[in-house]
Amino acid sequence: MRKMSRASSRLQLSREDIKEIFREHDIDGDGRLSMNEVMKAFGFLGSILPFYKAHYGMAHADADNDGYIIEDELDKLVDYAEKFQHKRQC
């Protein structure tokens, strides 16, 4: 897993960087992201309120409503995270 401080996580990240951060937060290695894993990833990305970002990110990306983000849904989660990243820099 990447080692990065909160301050350095405030740099502009590419889509692939964000996607890789989410993948690295698949702690149990089951190929899908749980709410807890998404929350930890948003915390790593520098979110002040990672629980809320994870909640809304899951609602945005979890197309089949099974409570997990799978690889096919990851792009939508990255879309949401990118919006958050752009707002943070304004």
A tleap script that builds the chain and sets N, CA, C and O, in Angstrom:
source leaprc.protein.ff14SB
mol = sequence {
  NMET ARG LYS MET SER ARG ALA SER SER ARG
  LEU GLN LEU SER ARG GLU ASP ILE LYS GLU
  ILE PHE ARG GLU HIE ASP ILE ASP GLY ASP
  GLY ARG LEU SER MET ASN GLU VAL MET LYS
  ALA PHE GLY PHE LEU GLY SER ILE LEU PRO
  PHE TYR LYS ALA HIE TYR GLY MET ALA HIE
  ALA ASP ALA ASP ASN ASP GLY TYR ILE ILE
  GLU ASP GLU LEU ASP LYS LEU VAL ASP TYR
  ALA GLU LYS PHE GLN HIE LYS ARG GLN CCYS
}
set mol.1.N position { 0.843 -1.171 0.000 }
set mol.1.CA position { 0.000 0.000 0.000 }
set mol.1.C position { 0.893 1.240 0.000 }
set mol.1.O position { 1.955 1.245 0.622 }
set mol.2.N position { 0.469 2.267 -0.683 }
set mol.2.CA position { 1.227 3.507 -0.753 }
set mol.2.C position { 1.331 4.150 0.618 }
set mol.2.O position { 0.389 4.124 1.410 }
set mol.3.N position { 2.467 4.713 0.874 }
set mol.3.CA position { 2.668 5.496 2.095 }
set mol.3.C position { 2.705 6.954 1.664 }
set mol.3.O position { 3.601 7.371 0.931 }
set mol.4.N position { 1.733 7.719 2.122 }
set mol.4.CA position { 1.645 9.113 1.727 }
set mol.4.C position { 1.005 9.888 2.864 }
set mol.4.O position { 0.036 9.432 3.470 }
set mol.5.N position { 1.540 11.040 3.144 }
set mol.5.CA position { 0.950 11.859 4.201 }
set mol.5.C position { -0.307 12.526 3.687 }
set mol.5.O position { -0.533 12.590 2.479 }
set mol.6.N position { -1.123 13.020 4.598 }
set mol.6.CA position { -2.323 13.753 4.214 }
set mol.6.C position { -1.970 14.972 3.370 }
set mol.6.O position { -2.675 15.292 2.414 }
set mol.7.N position { -0.889 15.646 3.720 }
set mol.7.CA position { -0.500 16.844 2.973 }
set mol.7.C position { -0.162 16.489 1.536 }
set mol.7.O position { -0.574 17.201 0.620 }
set mol.8.N position { 0.577 15.406 1.312 }
set mol.8.CA position { 0.929 15.054 -0.059 }
set mol.8.C position { -0.259 14.478 -0.804 }
set mol.8.O position { -0.273 14.490 -2.035 }
set mol.9.N position { -1.265 13.971 -0.087 }
set mol.9.CA position { -2.441 13.439 -0.775 }
set mol.9.C position { -3.317 14.555 -1.331 }
set mol.9.O position { -4.282 14.292 -2.049 }
set mol.10.N position { -2.979 15.810 -0.999 }
set mol.10.CA position { -3.745 16.937 -1.519 }
set mol.10.C position { -3.290 17.354 -2.916 }
set mol.10.O position { -3.856 18.275 -3.504 }
set mol.11.N position { -2.290 16.692 -3.437 }
set mol.11.CA position { -1.860 16.963 -4.795 }
set mol.11.C position { -2.924 16.480 -5.769 }
set mol.11.O position { -3.703 15.581 -5.450 }
set mol.12.N position { -2.958 17.072 -6.946 }
set mol.12.CA position { -3.896 16.635 -7.977 }
set mol.12.C position { -3.524 15.226 -8.414 }
set mol.12.O position { -2.397 14.987 -8.845 }
set mol.13.N position { -4.445 14.311 -8.307 }
set mol.13.CA position { -4.198 12.926 -8.681 }
set mol.13.C position { -4.891 12.617 -10.000 }
set mol.13.O position { -5.954 13.166 -10.290 }
set mol.14.N position { -4.300 11.751 -10.790 }
set mol.14.CA position { -4.925 11.310 -12.036 }
set mol.14.C position { -6.020 10.292 -11.720 }
set mol.14.O position { -6.095 9.770 -10.607 }
set mol.15.N position { -6.858 10.020 -12.706 }
set mol.15.CA position { -7.897 8.984 -12.549 }
set mol.15.C position { -7.261 7.653 -12.164 }
set mol.15.O position { -7.756 6.947 -11.286 }
set mol.16.N position { -6.161 7.323 -12.829 }
set mol.16.CA position { -5.504 6.046 -12.547 }
set mol.16.C position { -4.926 6.009 -11.140 }
set mol.16.O position { -4.950 4.965 -10.488 }
set mol.17.N position { -4.406 7.136 -10.665 }
set mol.17.CA position { -3.908 7.201 -9.286 }
set mol.17.C position { -5.038 6.948 -8.295 }
set mol.17.O position { -4.884 6.172 -7.352 }
set mol.18.N position { -6.170 7.605 -8.514 }
set mol.18.CA position { -7.323 7.445 -7.620 }
set mol.18.C position { -7.822 6.002 -7.657 }
set mol.18.O position { -8.116 5.406 -6.621 }
set mol.19.N position { -7.911 5.457 -8.861 }
set mol.19.CA position { -8.377 4.071 -9.011 }
set mol.19.C position { -7.442 3.115 -8.272 }
set mol.19.O position { -7.898 2.187 -7.604 }
set mol.20.N position { -6.151 3.342 -8.392 }
set mol.20.CA position { -5.177 2.482 -7.722 }
set mol.20.C position { -5.280 2.606 -6.204 }
set mol.20.O position { -5.136 1.612 -5.493 }
set mol.21.N position { -5.526 3.806 -5.703 }
set mol.21.CA position { -5.704 3.993 -4.259 }
set mol.21.C position { -6.913 3.204 -3.770 }
set mol.21.O position { -6.841 2.547 -2.731 }
set mol.22.N position { -8.025 3.259 -4.509 }
set mol.22.CA position { -9.184 2.454 -4.120 }
set mol.22.C position { -8.847 0.964 -4.151 }
set mol.22.O position { -9.185 0.234 -3.219 }
set mol.23.N position { -8.189 0.515 -5.202 }
set mol.23.CA position { -7.827 -0.908 -5.290 }
set mol.23.C position { -6.940 -1.330 -4.124 }
set mol.23.O position { -7.102 -2.421 -3.578 }
set mol.24.N position { -6.007 -0.467 -3.746 }
set mol.24.CA position { -5.105 -0.787 -2.633 }
set mol.24.C position { -5.839 -0.853 -1.302 }
set mol.24.O position { -5.339 -1.454 -0.351 }
set mol.25.N position { -7.003 -0.252 -1.222 }
set mol.25.CA position { -7.780 -0.289 0.014 }
set mol.25.C position { -8.736 -1.491 0.077 }
set mol.25.O position { -9.563 -1.581 0.985 }
set mol.26.N position { -8.621 -2.401 -0.879 }
set mol.26.CA position { -9.345 -3.675 -0.809 }
set mol.26.C position { -8.568 -4.551 0.167 }
set mol.26.O position { -7.829 -5.449 -0.234 }
set mol.27.N position { -8.748 -4.274 1.451 }
set mol.27.CA position { -7.939 -4.867 2.521 }
set mol.27.C position { -7.992 -6.394 2.532 }
set mol.27.O position { -6.968 -7.051 2.717 }
set mol.28.N position { -9.189 -6.960 2.334 }
set mol.28.CA position { -9.314 -8.419 2.396 }
set mol.28.C position { -9.018 -9.103 1.062 }
set mol.28.O position { -9.039 -10.331 0.983 }
set mol.29.N position { -8.742 -8.321 0.009 }
set mol.29.CA position { -8.342 -8.887 -1.276 }
set mol.29.C position { -9.413 -9.654 -2.002 }
set mol.29.O position { -9.103 -10.517 -2.824 }
set mol.30.N position { -10.699 -9.358 -1.716 }
set mol.30.CA position { -11.782 -10.106 -2.358 }
set mol.30.C position { -12.206 -9.525 -3.710 }
set mol.30.O position { -13.137 -10.033 -4.335 }
set mol.31.N position { -11.529 -8.464 -4.165 }
set mol.31.CA position { -11.837 -7.891 -5.471 }
set mol.31.C position { -13.025 -6.945 -5.467 }
set mol.31.O position { -13.512 -6.541 -6.523 }
set mol.32.N position { -13.488 -6.595 -4.276 }
set mol.32.CA position { -14.592 -5.643 -4.169 }
set mol.32.C position { -14.351 -4.778 -2.938 }
set mol.32.O position { -13.671 -5.179 -1.994 }
set mol.33.N position { -14.926 -3.585 -2.977 }
set mol.33.CA position { -14.733 -2.630 -1.888 }
set mol.33.C position { -15.978 -2.529 -1.025 }
set mol.33.O position { -17.072 -2.266 -1.525 }
set mol.34.N position { -15.810 -2.734 0.250 }
set mol.34.CA position { -16.903 -2.572 1.212 }
set mol.34.C position { -16.999 -1.094 1.597 }
set mol.34.O position { -16.126 -0.298 1.252 }
set mol.35.N position { -18.045 -0.744 2.298 }
set mol.35.CA position { -18.221 0.624 2.788 }
set mol.35.C position { -17.025 1.041 3.637 }
set mol.35.O position { -16.523 2.156 3.496 }
set mol.36.N position { -16.571 0.162 4.509 }
set mol.36.CA position { -15.433 0.465 5.375 }
set mol.36.C position { -14.165 0.710 4.553 }
set mol.36.O position { -13.401 1.628 4.854 }
set mol.37.N position { -13.939 -0.096 3.530 }
set mol.37.CA position { -12.751 0.069 2.689 }
set mol.37.C position { -12.814 1.375 1.893 }
set mol.37.O position { -11.805 2.062 1.743 }
set mol.38.N position { -14.001 1.713 1.386 }
set mol.38.CA position { -14.181 2.972 0.657 }
set mol.38.C position { -13.962 4.150 1.606 }
set mol.38.O position { -13.346 5.149 1.234 }
set mol.39.N position { -14.468 4.027 2.822 }
set mol.39.CA position { -14.300 5.086 3.809 }
set mol.39.C position { -12.805 5.308 4.111 }
set mol.39.O position { -12.355 6.451 4.188 }
set mol.40.N position { -12.057 4.244 4.276 }
set mol.40.CA position { -10.628 4.365 4.542 }
set mol.40.C position { -9.897 4.984 3.345 }
set mol.40.O position { -8.962 5.765 3.524 }
set mol.41.N position { -10.319 4.640 2.145 }
set mol.41.CA position { -9.702 5.217 0.950 }
set mol.41.C position { -9.975 6.715 0.874 }
set mol.41.O position { -9.072 7.488 0.554 }
set mol.42.N position { -11.208 7.138 1.164 }
set mol.42.CA position { -11.503 8.572 1.169 }
set mol.42.C position { -10.707 9.289 2.257 }
set mol.42.O position { -10.265 10.420 2.057 }
set mol.43.N position { -10.523 8.646 3.393 }
set mol.43.CA position { -9.678 9.231 4.427 }
set mol.43.C position { -8.248 9.400 3.934 }
set mol.43.O position { -7.621 10.432 4.174 }
set mol.44.N position { -7.739 8.398 3.252 }
set mol.44.CA position { -6.404 8.458 2.677 }
set mol.44.C position { -6.298 9.586 1.647 }
set mol.44.O position { -5.261 10.240 1.531 }
set mol.45.N position { -7.386 9.801 0.903 }
set mol.45.CA position { -7.410 10.864 -0.104 }
set mol.45.C position { -7.533 12.256 0.506 }
set mol.45.O position { -7.460 13.255 -0.210 }
set mol.46.N position { -7.719 12.330 1.830 }
set mol.46.CA position { -7.727 13.610 2.516 }
set mol.46.C position { -9.098 14.152 2.854 }
set mol.46.O position { -9.221 15.318 3.228 }
set mol.47.N position { -10.133 13.338 2.733 }
set mol.47.CA position { -11.479 13.790 3.065 }
set mol.47.C position { -11.575 14.120 4.550 }
set mol.47.O position { -11.077 13.379 5.397 }
set mol.48.N position { -12.213 15.229 4.848 }
set mol.48.CA position { -12.433 15.622 6.241 }
set mol.48.C position { -13.507 14.732 6.867 }
set mol.48.O position { -13.429 14.397 8.049 }
set mol.49.N position { -14.504 14.353 6.077 }
set mol.49.CA position { -15.601 13.500 6.538 }
set mol.49.C position { -15.685 12.244 5.664 }
set mol.49.O position { -16.609 12.110 4.862 }
set mol.50.N position { -14.730 11.330 5.815 }
set mol.50.CA position { -14.685 10.172 4.919 }
set mol.50.C position { -15.924 9.278 4.979 }
set mol.50.O position { -16.267 8.645 3.981 }
set mol.51.N position { -16.602 9.212 6.129 }
set mol.51.CA position { -17.814 8.386 6.204 }
set mol.51.C position { -18.870 8.899 5.223 }
set mol.51.O position { -19.486 8.115 4.502 }
set mol.52.N position { -19.073 10.213 5.202 }
set mol.52.CA position { -20.086 10.778 4.306 }
set mol.52.C position { -19.681 10.666 2.847 }
set mol.52.O position { -20.515 10.374 1.990 }
set mol.53.N position { -18.404 10.898 2.557 }
set mol.53.CA position { -17.931 10.739 1.170 }
set mol.53.C position { -18.120 9.294 0.723 }
set mol.53.O position { -18.530 9.046 -0.410 }
set mol.54.N position { -17.825 8.342 1.603 }
set mol.54.CA position { -17.991 6.929 1.266 }
set mol.54.C position { -19.460 6.596 1.058 }
set mol.54.O position { -19.812 5.885 0.117 }
set mol.55.N position { -20.317 7.110 1.935 }
set mol.55.CA position { -21.750 6.843 1.819 }
set mol.55.C position { -22.289 7.337 0.475 }
set mol.55.O position { -22.962 6.592 -0.237 }
set mol.56.N position { -21.996 8.579 0.134 }
set mol.56.CA position { -22.493 9.136 -1.122 }
set mol.56.C position { -21.789 8.524 -2.326 }
set mol.56.O position { -22.402 8.344 -3.379 }
set mol.57.N position { -20.515 8.204 -2.178 }
set mol.57.CA position { -19.794 7.528 -3.258 }
set mol.57.C position { -20.369 6.154 -3.541 }
set mol.57.O position { -20.505 5.761 -4.700 }
set mol.58.N position { -20.707 5.418 -2.489 }
set mol.58.CA position { -21.332 4.099 -2.663 }
set mol.58.C position { -22.689 4.242 -3.339 }
set mol.58.O position { -23.017 3.477 -4.245 }
set mol.59.N position { -23.475 5.217 -2.902 }
set mol.59.CA position { -24.792 5.429 -3.501 }
set mol.59.C position { -24.658 5.769 -4.982 }
set mol.59.O position { -25.493 5.363 -5.790 }
set mol.60.N position { -23.629 6.499 -5.335 }
set mol.60.CA position { -23.402 6.908 -6.719 }
set mol.60.C position { -22.928 5.743 -7.588 }
set mol.60.O position { -23.335 5.629 -8.745 }
set mol.61.N position { -22.074 4.882 -7.040 }
set mol.61.CA position { -21.387 3.881 -7.859 }
set mol.61.C position { -21.920 2.461 -7.763 }
set mol.61.O position { -21.730 1.683 -8.698 }
set mol.62.N position { -22.573 2.095 -6.681 }
set mol.62.CA position { -23.013 0.706 -6.472 }
set mol.62.C position { -24.271 0.428 -7.289 }
set mol.62.O position { -25.387 0.497 -6.775 }
set mol.63.N position { -24.075 0.116 -8.557 }
set mol.63.CA position { -25.188 -0.041 -9.506 }
set mol.63.C position { -26.138 -1.176 -9.127 }
set mol.63.O position { -27.345 -1.060 -9.335 }
set mol.64.N position { -25.618 -2.254 -8.583 }
set mol.64.CA position { -26.488 -3.391 -8.255 }
set mol.64.C position { -26.951 -3.387 -6.797 }
set mol.64.O position { -27.612 -4.323 -6.348 }
set mol.65.N position { -26.605 -2.338 -6.067 }
set mol.65.CA position { -27.041 -2.160 -4.673 }
set mol.65.C position { -26.742 -3.347 -3.767 }
set mol.65.O position { -27.541 -3.688 -2.895 }
set mol.66.N position { -25.580 -3.976 -3.979 }
set mol.66.CA position { -25.218 -5.111 -3.122 }
set mol.66.C position { -24.334 -4.697 -1.950 }
set mol.66.O position { -23.934 -5.538 -1.144 }
set mol.67.N position { -24.030 -3.404 -1.852 }
set mol.67.CA position { -23.219 -2.915 -0.747 }
set mol.67.C position { -21.725 -2.983 -0.991 }
set mol.67.O position { -20.936 -2.747 -0.076 }
set mol.68.N position { -21.324 -3.303 -2.217 }
set mol.68.CA position { -19.914 -3.402 -2.569 }
set mol.68.C position { -19.667 -2.727 -3.914 }
set mol.68.O position { -20.551 -2.660 -4.768 }
set mol.69.N position { -18.452 -2.234 -4.077 }
set mol.69.CA position { -18.020 -1.689 -5.355 }
set mol.69.C position { -17.116 -2.737 -6.001 }
set mol.69.O position { -16.065 -3.088 -5.465 }
set mol.70.N position { -17.547 -3.227 -7.161 }
set mol.70.CA position { -16.740 -4.187 -7.911 }
set mol.70.C position { -16.015 -3.445 -9.026 }
set mol.70.O position { -16.274 -2.265 -9.258 }
set mol.71.N position { -15.123 -4.118 -9.704 }
set mol.71.CA position { -14.298 -3.490 -10.741 }
set mol.71.C position { -15.149 -2.763 -11.786 }
set mol.71.O position { -14.781 -1.675 -12.229 }
set mol.72.N position { -16.273 -3.347 -12.181 }
set mol.72.CA position { -17.140 -2.717 -13.186 }
set mol.72.C position { -17.763 -1.418 -12.686 }
set mol.72.O position { -18.178 -0.589 -13.495 }
set mol.73.N position { -17.836 -1.226 -11.381 }
set mol.73.CA position { -18.431 -0.025 -10.793 }
set mol.73.C position { -17.380 1.007 -10.357 }
set mol.73.O position { -17.717 2.124 -9.967 }
set mol.74.N position { -16.127 0.620 -10.428 }
set mol.74.CA position { -15.060 1.467 -9.905 }
set mol.74.C position { -14.951 2.811 -10.625 }
set mol.74.O position { -14.652 3.824 -9.993 }
set mol.75.N position { -15.186 2.833 -11.926 }
set mol.75.CA position { -15.097 4.100 -12.668 }
set mol.75.C position { -16.085 5.138 -12.139 }
set mol.75.O position { -15.765 6.325 -12.073 }
set mol.76.N position { -17.276 4.696 -11.767 }
set mol.76.CA position { -18.260 5.648 -11.225 }
set mol.76.C position { -17.811 6.179 -9.861 }
set mol.76.O position { -18.043 7.345 -9.543 }
set mol.77.N position { -17.179 5.339 -9.067 }
set mol.77.CA position { -16.654 5.798 -7.785 }
set mol.77.C position { -15.522 6.805 -8.008 }
set mol.77.O position { -15.424 7.803 -7.294 }
set mol.78.N position { -14.679 6.541 -8.990 }
set mol.78.CA position { -13.600 7.470 -9.326 }
set mol.78.C position { -14.181 8.796 -9.827 }
set mol.78.O position { -13.665 9.862 -9.492 }
set mol.79.N position { -15.253 8.734 -10.629 }
set mol.79.CA position { -15.929 9.969 -11.079 }
set mol.79.C position { -16.329 10.820 -9.879 }
set mol.79.O position { -16.097 12.029 -9.856 }
set mol.80.N position { -16.929 10.178 -8.888 }
set mol.80.CA position { -17.349 10.883 -7.679 }
set mol.80.C position { -16.146 11.454 -6.932 }
set mol.80.O position { -16.174 12.605 -6.495 }
set mol.81.N position { -15.096 10.659 -6.784 }
set mol.81.CA position { -13.899 11.103 -6.063 }
set mol.81.C position { -13.228 12.272 -6.787 }
set mol.81.O position { -12.694 13.173 -6.140 }
set mol.82.N position { -13.250 12.265 -8.096 }
set mol.82.CA position { -12.657 13.371 -8.854 }
set mol.82.C position { -13.415 14.671 -8.610 }
set mol.82.O position { -12.800 15.731 -8.499 }
set mol.83.N position { -14.718 14.604 -8.527 }
set mol.83.CA position { -15.510 15.811 -8.232 }
set mol.83.C position { -15.110 16.370 -6.875 }
set mol.83.O position { -14.959 17.581 -6.718 }
set mol.84.N position { -14.941 15.498 -5.906 }
set mol.84.CA position { -14.521 15.894 -4.563 }
set mol.84.C position { -13.123 16.512 -4.614 }
set mol.84.O position { -12.867 17.526 -3.965 }
set mol.85.N position { -12.237 15.915 -5.368 }
set mol.85.CA position { -10.859 16.407 -5.463 }
set mol.85.C position { -10.828 17.806 -6.082 }
set mol.85.O position { -10.083 18.668 -5.617 }
set mol.86.N position { -11.627 18.041 -7.123 }
set mol.86.CA position { -11.638 19.351 -7.772 }
set mol.86.C position { -12.223 20.413 -6.850 }
set mol.86.O position { -11.730 21.541 -6.823 }
set mol.87.N position { -13.255 20.078 -6.101 }
set mol.87.CA position { -13.853 21.043 -5.170 }
set mol.87.C position { -12.869 21.426 -4.084 }
set mol.87.O position { -12.799 22.588 -3.684 }
set mol.88.N position { -12.114 20.463 -3.610 }
set mol.88.CA position { -11.171 20.685 -2.529 }
set mol.88.C position { -10.094 21.687 -2.948 }
set mol.88.O position { -9.583 22.429 -2.110 }
set mol.89.N position { -9.751 21.713 -4.222 }
set mol.89.CA position { -8.677 22.579 -4.667 }
set mol.89.C position { -9.128 23.986 -4.967 }
set mol.89.O position { -8.295 24.867 -5.178 }
set mol.90.N position { -10.419 24.221 -4.992 }
set mol.90.CA position { -10.931 25.565 -5.296 }
set mol.90.C position { -10.872 26.455 -4.071 }
set mol.90.O position { -11.261 27.621 -4.136 }
savepdb mol mol.pdb
quit
